[in-house]
Protein backbone atom coordinates (compact mmCIF):
# COMPACT_ATOMS: atom_id res chain seq x y z
CA UNK A 1 0.00 0.00 0.00
CA UNK A 2 2.75 2.57 0.89
CA UNK A 3 4.43 2.19 -2.54
CA UNK A 4 1.10 3.02 -4.23
CA UNK A 5 0.92 6.33 -2.35
CA UNK A 6 4.35 7.29 -3.71
CA UNK A 7 3.09 6.84 -7.28
CA UNK A 8 0.53 9.71 -7.10
CA UNK A 9 3.03 11.96 -5.32
CA UNK A 10 5.54 12.09 -8.24
CA UNK A 11 2.64 12.53 -10.68
CA UNK A 12 1.74 15.79 -8.92
CA UNK A 13 5.27 17.20 -9.34
CA UNK A 14 5.23 17.11 -13.18
CA UNK A 15 1.73 18.65 -13.18
CA UNK A 16 2.79 22.02 -11.60
CA UNK A 17 5.91 22.14 -13.80
CA UNK A 18 3.93 22.42 -17.10
CA UNK A 19 1.61 25.01 -15.54
CA UNK A 20 4.57 27.35 -14.95
CA UNK A 21 5.77 26.86 -18.54
CA UNK A 22 2.35 27.86 -19.90
CA UNK A 23 2.29 31.07 -17.86
CA UNK A 24 5.75 32.03 -19.16
CA UNK A 25 4.92 31.26 -22.82
CA UNK A 26 2.06 33.80 -23.17
CA UNK A 27 4.00 36.75 -21.67
CA UNK A 28 6.97 36.07 -23.97
CA UNK A 29 4.81 36.38 -27.11
CA UNK A 30 3.33 39.86 -26.40
CA UNK A 31 5.43 42.98 -25.68
CA UNK A 32 4.45 42.65 -22.01
CA UNK A 33 7.67 40.75 -21.25
CA UNK A 34 8.78 43.32 -18.59
CA UNK A 35 5.35 43.21 -16.95
CA UNK A 36 5.35 39.41 -16.93
CA UNK A 37 8.34 39.31 -14.54
CA UNK A 38 6.90 41.77 -11.97
CA UNK A 39 3.59 39.90 -12.16
CA UNK A 40 5.18 36.95 -10.34
CA UNK A 41 6.55 39.24 -7.61
CA UNK A 42 3.14 40.89 -7.16
CA UNK A 43 1.44 37.50 -6.90
CA UNK A 44 3.51 36.76 -3.79
CA UNK A 45 2.68 40.12 -2.21
CA UNK A 46 -0.98 39.96 -3.34
CA UNK A 47 -1.05 43.68 -2.47
CA UNK A 48 0.18 44.85 -5.89
CA UNK A 49 -2.16 42.43 -7.66
CA UNK A 50 -5.28 44.62 -7.17
CA UNK A 51 -3.36 47.75 -8.16
CA UNK A 52 -2.03 46.10 -11.33
CA UNK A 53 -5.55 44.97 -12.29
CA UNK A 54 -6.90 48.49 -11.79
CHARMM-style PDB file with segment names, atoms N, HN, CA, C and O in Angstrom:
ATOM      1  N   UNK     1       0.840  -1.226   0.000  1.00  0.00      PROA
ATOM      2  CA  UNK     1       0.000   0.000   0.000  1.00  0.00      PROA
ATOM      3  C   UNK     1       0.866   1.263   0.000  1.00  0.00      PROA
ATOM      4  O   UNK     1       0.597   2.171  -0.787  1.00  0.00      PROA
ATOM      5  N   UNK     2       1.892   1.359   0.849  1.00  0.00      PROA
ATOM      6  HN  UNK     2       2.110   0.622   1.488  1.00  0.00      PROA
ATOM      7  CA  UNK     2       2.748   2.570   0.891  1.00  0.00      PROA
ATOM      8  C   UNK     2       3.337   2.903  -0.482  1.00  0.00      PROA
ATOM      9  O   UNK     2       3.339   4.068  -0.881  1.00  0.00      PROA
ATOM     10  N   UNK     3       3.837   1.901  -1.210  1.00  0.00      PROA
ATOM     11  HN  UNK     3       3.836   0.955  -0.886  1.00  0.00      PROA
ATOM     12  CA  UNK     3       4.431   2.188  -2.539  1.00  0.00      PROA
ATOM     13  C   UNK     3       3.406   2.832  -3.470  1.00  0.00      PROA
ATOM     14  O   UNK     3       3.767   3.671  -4.296  1.00  0.00      PROA
ATOM     15  N   UNK     4       2.143   2.454  -3.348  1.00  0.00      PROA
ATOM     16  HN  UNK     4       1.850   1.773  -2.677  1.00  0.00      PROA
ATOM     17  CA  UNK     4       1.100   3.021  -4.231  1.00  0.00      PROA
ATOM     18  C   UNK     4       0.959   4.518  -3.936  1.00  0.00      PROA
ATOM     19  O   UNK     4       0.744   5.310  -4.853  1.00  0.00      PROA
ATOM     20  N   UNK     5       1.074   4.897  -2.697  1.00  0.00      PROA
ATOM     21  HN  UNK     5       1.248   4.253  -1.952  1.00  0.00      PROA
ATOM     22  CA  UNK     5       0.924   6.331  -2.349  1.00  0.00      PROA
ATOM     23  C   UNK     5       2.044   7.150  -3.002  1.00  0.00      PROA
ATOM     24  O   UNK     5       1.833   8.295  -3.400  1.00  0.00      PROA
ATOM     25  N   UNK     6       3.217   6.558  -3.105  1.00  0.00      PROA
ATOM     26  HN  UNK     6       3.388   5.628  -2.782  1.00  0.00      PROA
ATOM     27  CA  UNK     6       4.350   7.288  -3.708  1.00  0.00      PROA
ATOM     28  C   UNK     6       4.089   7.543  -5.194  1.00  0.00      PROA
ATOM     29  O   UNK     6       4.549   8.547  -5.739  1.00  0.00      PROA
ATOM     30  N   UNK     7       3.372   6.665  -5.836  1.00  0.00      PROA
ATOM     31  HN  UNK     7       2.998   5.850  -5.394  1.00  0.00      PROA
ATOM     32  CA  UNK     7       3.095   6.839  -7.278  1.00  0.00      PROA
ATOM     33  C   UNK     7       2.388   8.173  -7.548  1.00  0.00      PROA
ATOM     34  O   UNK     7       2.865   8.954  -8.371  1.00  0.00      PROA
ATOM     35  N   UNK     8       1.273   8.450  -6.882  1.00  0.00      PROA
ATOM     36  HN  UNK     8       0.885   7.815  -6.213  1.00  0.00      PROA
ATOM     37  CA  UNK     8       0.528   9.708  -7.099  1.00  0.00      PROA
ATOM     38  C   UNK     8       1.364  10.935  -6.734  1.00  0.00      PROA
ATOM     39  O   UNK     8       1.225  11.987  -7.358  1.00  0.00      PROA
ATOM     40  N   UNK     9       2.214  10.809  -5.745  1.00  0.00      PROA
ATOM     41  HN  UNK     9       2.327   9.954  -5.238  1.00  0.00      PROA
ATOM     42  CA  UNK     9       3.028  11.961  -5.316  1.00  0.00      PROA
ATOM     43  C   UNK     9       3.887  12.481  -6.476  1.00  0.00      PROA
ATOM     44  O   UNK     9       3.816  13.668  -6.792  1.00  0.00      PROA
ATOM     45  N   UNK    10       4.688  11.635  -7.113  1.00  0.00      PROA
ATOM     46  HN  UNK    10       4.746  10.671  -6.856  1.00  0.00      PROA
ATOM     47  CA  UNK    10       5.536  12.086  -8.235  1.00  0.00      PROA
ATOM     48  C   UNK    10       4.688  12.626  -9.389  1.00  0.00      PROA
ATOM     49  O   UNK    10       5.113  13.543 -10.092  1.00  0.00      PROA
ATOM     50  N   UNK    11       3.518  12.075  -9.584  1.00  0.00      PROA
ATOM     51  HN  UNK    11       3.173  11.330  -9.013  1.00  0.00      PROA
ATOM     52  CA  UNK    11       2.640  12.531 -10.679  1.00  0.00      PROA
ATOM     53  C   UNK    11       2.269  13.995 -10.455  1.00  0.00      PROA
ATOM     54  O   UNK    11       2.112  14.752 -11.413  1.00  0.00      PROA
ATOM     55  N   UNK    12       2.130  14.388  -9.210  1.00  0.00      PROA
ATOM     56  HN  UNK    12       2.257  13.773  -8.431  1.00  0.00      PROA
ATOM     57  CA  UNK    12       1.742  15.787  -8.921  1.00  0.00      PROA
ATOM     58  C   UNK    12       2.896  16.744  -9.260  1.00  0.00      PROA
ATOM     59  O   UNK    12       2.655  17.867  -9.702  1.00  0.00      PROA
ATOM     60  N   UNK    13       4.117  16.314  -9.060  1.00  0.00      PROA
ATOM     61  HN  UNK    13       4.313  15.401  -8.701  1.00  0.00      PROA
ATOM     62  CA  UNK    13       5.271  17.197  -9.336  1.00  0.00      PROA
ATOM     63  C   UNK    13       5.294  17.642 -10.802  1.00  0.00      PROA
ATOM     64  O   UNK    13       5.396  18.840 -11.064  1.00  0.00      PROA
ATOM     65  N   UNK    14       5.204  16.729 -11.754  1.00  0.00      PROA
ATOM     66  HN  UNK    14       5.122  15.755 -11.541  1.00  0.00      PROA
ATOM     67  CA  UNK    14       5.227  17.112 -13.184  1.00  0.00      PROA
ATOM     68  C   UNK    14       4.033  17.988 -13.553  1.00  0.00      PROA
ATOM     69  O   UNK    14       4.127  18.794 -14.479  1.00  0.00      PROA
ATOM     70  N   UNK    15       2.936  17.848 -12.859  1.00  0.00      PROA
ATOM     71  HN  UNK    15       2.860  17.194 -12.106  1.00  0.00      PROA
ATOM     72  CA  UNK    15       1.733  18.648 -13.177  1.00  0.00      PROA
ATOM     73  C   UNK    15       2.023  20.147 -13.006  1.00  0.00      PROA
ATOM     74  O   UNK    15       1.804  20.912 -13.946  1.00  0.00      PROA
ATOM     75  N   UNK    16       2.508  20.588 -11.842  1.00  0.00      PROA
ATOM     76  HN  UNK    16       2.686  19.967 -11.079  1.00  0.00      PROA
ATOM     77  CA  UNK    16       2.789  22.016 -11.604  1.00  0.00      PROA
ATOM     78  C   UNK    16       3.878  22.542 -12.548  1.00  0.00      PROA
ATOM     79  O   UNK    16       3.850  23.710 -12.934  1.00  0.00      PROA
ATOM     80  N   UNK    17       4.814  21.703 -12.911  1.00  0.00      PROA
ATOM     81  HN  UNK    17       4.836  20.754 -12.597  1.00  0.00      PROA
ATOM     82  CA  UNK    17       5.906  22.143 -13.801  1.00  0.00      PROA
ATOM     83  C   UNK    17       5.347  22.697 -15.115  1.00  0.00      PROA
ATOM     84  O   UNK    17       5.682  23.820 -15.491  1.00  0.00      PROA
ATOM     85  N   UNK    18       4.504  21.938 -15.821  1.00  0.00      PROA
ATOM     86  HN  UNK    18       4.231  21.025 -15.515  1.00  0.00      PROA
ATOM     87  CA  UNK    18       3.929  22.423 -17.100  1.00  0.00      PROA
ATOM     88  C   UNK    18       3.118  23.699 -16.898  1.00  0.00      PROA
ATOM     89  O   UNK    18       3.125  24.577 -17.760  1.00  0.00      PROA
ATOM     90  N   UNK    19       2.437  23.807 -15.798  1.00  0.00      PROA
ATOM     91  HN  UNK    19       2.431  23.093 -15.098  1.00  0.00      PROA
ATOM     92  CA  UNK    19       1.610  25.006 -15.537  1.00  0.00      PROA
ATOM     93  C   UNK    19       2.501  26.252 -15.581  1.00  0.00      PROA
ATOM     94  O   UNK    19       2.117  27.267 -16.163  1.00  0.00      PROA
ATOM     95  N   UNK    20       3.669  26.182 -14.978  1.00  0.00      PROA
ATOM     96  HN  UNK    20       3.981  25.358 -14.505  1.00  0.00      PROA
ATOM     97  CA  UNK    20       4.574  27.347 -14.953  1.00  0.00      PROA
ATOM     98  C   UNK    20       5.040  27.667 -16.377  1.00  0.00      PROA
ATOM     99  O   UNK    20       5.150  28.833 -16.755  1.00  0.00      PROA
ATOM    100  N   UNK    21       5.308  26.626 -17.156  1.00  0.00      PROA
ATOM    101  HN  UNK    21       5.218  25.678 -16.849  1.00  0.00      PROA
ATOM    102  CA  UNK    21       5.769  26.859 -18.539  1.00  0.00      PROA
ATOM    103  C   UNK    21       4.691  27.603 -19.322  1.00  0.00      PROA
ATOM    104  O   UNK    21       4.997  28.527 -20.076  1.00  0.00      PROA
ATOM    105  N   UNK    22       3.446  27.208 -19.147  1.00  0.00      PROA
ATOM    106  HN  UNK    22       3.198  26.458 -18.535  1.00  0.00      PROA
ATOM    107  CA  UNK    22       2.349  27.858 -19.898  1.00  0.00      PROA
ATOM    108  C   UNK    22       2.260  29.340 -19.538  1.00  0.00      PROA
ATOM    109  O   UNK    22       2.041  30.181 -20.411  1.00  0.00      PROA
ATOM    110  N   UNK    23       2.425  29.656 -18.278  1.00  0.00      PROA
ATOM    111  HN  UNK    23       2.603  28.973 -17.568  1.00  0.00      PROA
ATOM    112  CA  UNK    23       2.294  31.066 -17.858  1.00  0.00      PROA
ATOM    113  C   UNK    23       3.451  31.898 -18.439  1.00  0.00      PROA
ATOM    114  O   UNK    23       3.285  33.089 -18.705  1.00  0.00      PROA
ATOM    115  N   UNK    24       4.602  31.280 -18.631  1.00  0.00      PROA
ATOM    116  HN  UNK    24       4.737  30.313 -18.415  1.00  0.00      PROA
ATOM    117  CA  UNK    24       5.752  32.035 -19.163  1.00  0.00      PROA
ATOM    118  C   UNK    24       5.642  32.170 -20.686  1.00  0.00      PROA
ATOM    119  O   UNK    24       6.119  33.154 -21.250  1.00  0.00      PROA
ATOM    120  N   UNK    25       5.026  31.204 -21.352  1.00  0.00      PROA
ATOM    121  HN  UNK    25       4.638  30.404 -20.894  1.00  0.00      PROA
ATOM    122  CA  UNK    25       4.919  31.264 -22.825  1.00  0.00      PROA
ATOM    123  C   UNK    25       4.098  32.472 -23.278  1.00  0.00      PROA
ATOM    124  O   UNK    25       4.561  33.232 -24.129  1.00  0.00      PROA
ATOM    125  N   UNK    26       2.905  32.670 -22.742  1.00  0.00      PROA
ATOM    126  HN  UNK    26       2.529  32.053 -22.051  1.00  0.00      PROA
ATOM    127  CA  UNK    26       2.063  33.801 -23.174  1.00  0.00      PROA
ATOM    128  C   UNK    26       2.756  35.160 -23.026  1.00  0.00      PROA
ATOM    129  O   UNK    26       2.747  35.948 -23.971  1.00  0.00      PROA
ATOM    130  N   UNK    27       3.348  35.450 -21.884  1.00  0.00      PROA
ATOM    131  HN  UNK    27       3.355  34.809 -21.116  1.00  0.00      PROA
ATOM    132  CA  UNK    27       4.001  36.752 -21.666  1.00  0.00      PROA
ATOM    133  C   UNK    27       5.144  36.979 -22.670  1.00  0.00      PROA
ATOM    134  O   UNK    27       5.385  38.111 -23.089  1.00  0.00      PROA
ATOM    135  N   UNK    28       5.832  35.921 -23.046  1.00  0.00      PROA
ATOM    136  HN  UNK    28       5.635  35.001 -22.706  1.00  0.00      PROA
ATOM    137  CA  UNK    28       6.970  36.067 -23.971  1.00  0.00      PROA
ATOM    138  C   UNK    28       6.475  36.526 -25.346  1.00  0.00      PROA
ATOM    139  O   UNK    28       7.133  37.334 -26.001  1.00  0.00      PROA
ATOM    140  N   UNK    29       5.332  36.019 -25.780  1.00  0.00      PROA
ATOM    141  HN  UNK    29       4.798  35.363 -25.247  1.00  0.00      PROA
ATOM    142  CA  UNK    29       4.807  36.377 -27.115  1.00  0.00      PROA
ATOM    143  C   UNK    29       4.522  37.883 -27.220  1.00  0.00      PROA
ATOM    144  O   UNK    29       5.073  38.544 -28.101  1.00  0.00      PROA
ATOM    145  N   UNK    30       3.683  38.432 -26.349  1.00  0.00      PROA
ATOM    146  HN  UNK    30       3.236  37.895 -25.634  1.00  0.00      PROA
ATOM    147  CA  UNK    30       3.325  39.861 -26.400  1.00  0.00      PROA
ATOM    148  C   UNK    30       4.478  40.739 -25.918  1.00  0.00      PROA
ATOM    149  O   UNK    30       5.447  40.231 -25.355  1.00  0.00      PROA
ATOM    150  N   UNK    31       4.382  42.047 -26.130  1.00  0.00      PROA
ATOM    151  HN  UNK    31       3.595  42.461 -26.587  1.00  0.00      PROA
ATOM    152  CA  UNK    31       5.425  42.982 -25.684  1.00  0.00      PROA
ATOM    153  C   UNK    31       5.355  43.250 -24.182  1.00  0.00      PROA
ATOM    154  O   UNK    31       5.992  44.178 -23.683  1.00  0.00      PROA
ATOM    155  N   UNK    32       4.580  42.438 -23.461  1.00  0.00      PROA
ATOM    156  HN  UNK    32       4.063  41.684 -23.866  1.00  0.00      PROA
ATOM    157  CA  UNK    32       4.449  42.653 -22.006  1.00  0.00      PROA
ATOM    158  C   UNK    32       5.506  41.850 -21.257  1.00  0.00      PROA
ATOM    159  O   UNK    32       5.302  41.494 -20.096  1.00  0.00      PROA
ATOM    160  N   UNK    33       6.625  41.564 -21.901  1.00  0.00      PROA
ATOM    161  HN  UNK    33       6.790  41.853 -22.844  1.00  0.00      PROA
ATOM    162  CA  UNK    33       7.671  40.753 -21.254  1.00  0.00      PROA
ATOM    163  C   UNK    33       8.079  41.372 -19.915  1.00  0.00      PROA
ATOM    164  O   UNK    33       8.133  40.653 -18.917  1.00  0.00      PROA
ATOM    165  N   UNK    34       8.368  42.678 -19.853  1.00  0.00      PROA
ATOM    166  HN  UNK    34       8.324  43.262 -20.663  1.00  0.00      PROA
ATOM    167  CA  UNK    34       8.779  43.316 -18.593  1.00  0.00      PROA
ATOM    168  C   UNK    34       7.691  43.209 -17.529  1.00  0.00      PROA
ATOM    169  O   UNK    34       7.997  43.058 -16.346  1.00  0.00      PROA
ATOM    170  N   UNK    35       6.439  43.284 -17.931  1.00  0.00      PROA
ATOM    171  HN  UNK    35       6.190  43.407 -18.892  1.00  0.00      PROA
ATOM    172  CA  UNK    35       5.348  43.215 -16.948  1.00  0.00      PROA
ATOM    173  C   UNK    35       5.154  41.777 -16.473  1.00  0.00      PROA
ATOM    174  O   UNK    35       4.674  41.550 -15.362  1.00  0.00      PROA
ATOM    175  N   UNK    36       5.522  40.813 -17.301  1.00  0.00      PROA
ATOM    176  HN  UNK    36       5.912  40.997 -18.203  1.00  0.00      PROA
ATOM    177  CA  UNK    36       5.351  39.407 -16.925  1.00  0.00      PROA
ATOM    178  C   UNK    36       6.224  39.083 -15.709  1.00  0.00      PROA
ATOM    179  O   UNK    36       5.790  38.361 -14.812  1.00  0.00      PROA
ATOM    180  N   UNK    37       7.434  39.606 -15.676  1.00  0.00      PROA
ATOM    181  HN  UNK    37       7.786  40.193 -16.405  1.00  0.00      PROA
ATOM    182  CA  UNK    37       8.337  39.306 -14.544  1.00  0.00      PROA
ATOM    183  C   UNK    37       7.784  39.896 -13.240  1.00  0.00      PROA
ATOM    184  O   UNK    37       7.670  39.164 -12.257  1.00  0.00      PROA
ATOM    185  N   UNK    38       7.443  41.159 -13.193  1.00  0.00      PROA
ATOM    186  HN  UNK    38       7.536  41.754 -13.991  1.00  0.00      PROA
ATOM    187  CA  UNK    38       6.896  41.771 -11.973  1.00  0.00      PROA
ATOM    188  C   UNK    38       5.604  41.083 -11.544  1.00  0.00      PROA
ATOM    189  O   UNK    38       5.288  41.032 -10.356  1.00  0.00      PROA
ATOM    190  N   UNK    39       4.866  40.560 -12.506  1.00  0.00      PROA
ATOM    191  HN  UNK    39       5.124  40.601 -13.471  1.00  0.00      PROA
ATOM    192  CA  UNK    39       3.589  39.902 -12.163  1.00  0.00      PROA
ATOM    193  C   UNK    39       3.831  38.812 -11.115  1.00  0.00      PROA
ATOM    194  O   UNK    39       3.068  38.693 -10.156  1.00  0.00      PROA
ATOM    195  N   UNK    40       4.890  38.019 -11.296  1.00  0.00      PROA
ATOM    196  HN  UNK    40       5.510  38.117 -12.075  1.00  0.00      PROA
ATOM    197  CA  UNK    40       5.177  36.948 -10.336  1.00  0.00      PROA
ATOM    198  C   UNK    40       5.445  37.547  -8.953  1.00  0.00      PROA
ATOM    199  O   UNK    40       4.941  37.042  -7.949  1.00  0.00      PROA
ATOM    200  N   UNK    41       6.225  38.608  -8.900  1.00  0.00      PROA
ATOM    201  HN  UNK    41       6.634  39.019  -9.715  1.00  0.00      PROA
ATOM    202  CA  UNK    41       6.548  39.241  -7.606  1.00  0.00      PROA
ATOM    203  C   UNK    41       5.266  39.752  -6.941  1.00  0.00      PROA
ATOM    204  O   UNK    41       5.091  39.611  -5.730  1.00  0.00      PROA
ATOM    205  N   UNK    42       4.381  40.341  -7.728  1.00  0.00      PROA
ATOM    206  HN  UNK    42       4.522  40.456  -8.712  1.00  0.00      PROA
ATOM    207  CA  UNK    42       3.143  40.891  -7.162  1.00  0.00      PROA
ATOM    208  C   UNK    42       2.271  39.751  -6.642  1.00  0.00      PROA
ATOM    209  O   UNK    42       1.610  39.894  -5.614  1.00  0.00      PROA
ATOM    210  N   UNK    43       2.267  38.625  -7.347  1.00  0.00      PROA
ATOM    211  HN  UNK    43       2.804  38.509  -8.183  1.00  0.00      PROA
ATOM    212  CA  UNK    43       1.443  37.497  -6.904  1.00  0.00      PROA
ATOM    213  C   UNK    43       1.793  37.127  -5.461  1.00  0.00      PROA
ATOM    214  O   UNK    43       0.905  36.840  -4.658  1.00  0.00      PROA
ATOM    215  N   UNK    44       3.076  37.136  -5.138  1.00  0.00      PROA
ATOM    216  HN  UNK    44       3.797  37.369  -5.790  1.00  0.00      PROA
ATOM    217  CA  UNK    44       3.510  36.759  -3.790  1.00  0.00      PROA
ATOM    218  C   UNK    44       3.018  37.795  -2.778  1.00  0.00      PROA
ATOM    219  O   UNK    44       2.569  37.445  -1.686  1.00  0.00      PROA
ATOM    220  N   UNK    45       3.106  39.058  -3.149  1.00  0.00      PROA
ATOM    221  HN  UNK    45       3.471  39.342  -4.036  1.00  0.00      PROA
ATOM    222  CA  UNK    45       2.676  40.117  -2.212  1.00  0.00      PROA
ATOM    223  C   UNK    45       1.156  40.201  -2.148  1.00  0.00      PROA
ATOM    224  O   UNK    45       0.588  40.508  -1.099  1.00  0.00      PROA
ATOM    225  N   UNK    46       0.496  39.925  -3.281  1.00  0.00      PROA
ATOM    226  HN  UNK    46       0.957  39.676  -4.133  1.00  0.00      PROA
ATOM    227  CA  UNK    46      -0.975  39.964  -3.335  1.00  0.00      PROA
ATOM    228  C   UNK    46      -1.480  41.390  -3.142  1.00  0.00      PROA
ATOM    229  O   UNK    46      -2.648  41.672  -3.412  1.00  0.00      PROA
ATOM    230  N   UNK    47      -0.622  42.284  -2.682  1.00  0.00      PROA
ATOM    231  HN  UNK    47       0.326  42.055  -2.463  1.00  0.00      PROA
ATOM    232  CA  UNK    47      -1.055  43.680  -2.473  1.00  0.00      PROA
ATOM    233  C   UNK    47      -0.982  44.452  -3.790  1.00  0.00      PROA
ATOM    234  O   UNK    47      -1.825  45.305  -4.069  1.00  0.00      PROA
ATOM    235  N   UNK    48       0.042  44.141  -4.597  1.00  0.00      PROA
ATOM    236  HN  UNK    48       0.727  43.449  -4.370  1.00  0.00      PROA
ATOM    237  CA  UNK    48       0.176  44.846  -5.887  1.00  0.00      PROA
ATOM    238  C   UNK    48      -0.776  44.262  -6.927  1.00  0.00      PROA
ATOM    239  O   UNK    48      -1.057  44.900  -7.942  1.00  0.00      PROA
ATOM    240  N   UNK    49      -1.264  43.069  -6.680  1.00  0.00      PROA
ATOM    241  HN  UNK    49      -1.035  42.551  -5.856  1.00  0.00      PROA
ATOM    242  CA  UNK    49      -2.157  42.427  -7.663  1.00  0.00      PROA
ATOM    243  C   UNK    49      -3.360  43.319  -7.960  1.00  0.00      PROA
ATOM    244  O   UNK    49      -3.624  43.611  -9.127  1.00  0.00      PROA
ATOM    245  N   UNK    50      -4.101  43.764  -6.933  1.00  0.00      PROA
ATOM    246  HN  UNK    50      -3.887  43.527  -5.986  1.00  0.00      PROA
ATOM    247  CA  UNK    50      -5.281  44.622  -7.170  1.00  0.00      PROA
ATOM    248  C   UNK    50      -4.897  45.902  -7.900  1.00  0.00      PROA
ATOM    249  O   UNK    50      -5.605  46.335  -8.809  1.00  0.00      PROA
ATOM    250  N   UNK    51      -3.792  46.505  -7.511  1.00  0.00      PROA
ATOM    251  HN  UNK    51      -3.217  46.154  -6.773  1.00  0.00      PROA
ATOM    252  CA  UNK    51      -3.358  47.754  -8.159  1.00  0.00      PROA
ATOM    253  C   UNK    51      -3.062  47.504  -9.640  1.00  0.00      PROA
ATOM    254  O   UNK    51      -3.430  48.309 -10.496  1.00  0.00      PROA
ATOM    255  N   UNK    52      -2.397  46.388  -9.935  1.00  0.00      PROA
ATOM    256  HN  UNK    52      -2.098  45.734  -9.239  1.00  0.00      PROA
ATOM    257  CA  UNK    52      -2.034  46.101 -11.327  1.00  0.00      PROA
ATOM    258  C   UNK    52      -3.305  45.890 -12.153  1.00  0.00      PROA
ATOM    259  O   UNK    52      -3.389  46.327 -13.301  1.00  0.00      PROA
ATOM    260  N   UNK    53      -4.292  45.214 -11.556  1.00  0.00      PROA
ATOM    261  HN  UNK    53      -4.223  44.859 -10.624  1.00  0.00      PROA
ATOM    262  CA  UNK    53      -5.550  44.965 -12.288  1.00  0.00      PROA
ATOM    263  C   UNK    53      -6.241  46.290 -12.580  1.00  0.00      PROA
ATOM    264  O   UNK    53      -6.776  46.494 -13.669  1.00  0.00      PROA
ATOM    265  N   UNK    54      -6.227  47.183 -11.605  1.00  0.00      PROA
ATOM    266  HN  UNK    54      -5.793  47.017 -10.719  1.00  0.00      PROA
ATOM    267  CA  UNK    54      -6.896  48.485 -11.787  1.00  0.00      PROA
ATOM    268  C   UNK    54      -6.191  49.248 -12.899  1.00  0.00      PROA
ATOM    269  OT1 UNK    54      -6.583  50.368 -13.225  1.00  0.00      PROA
TER     270      UNK     54
END
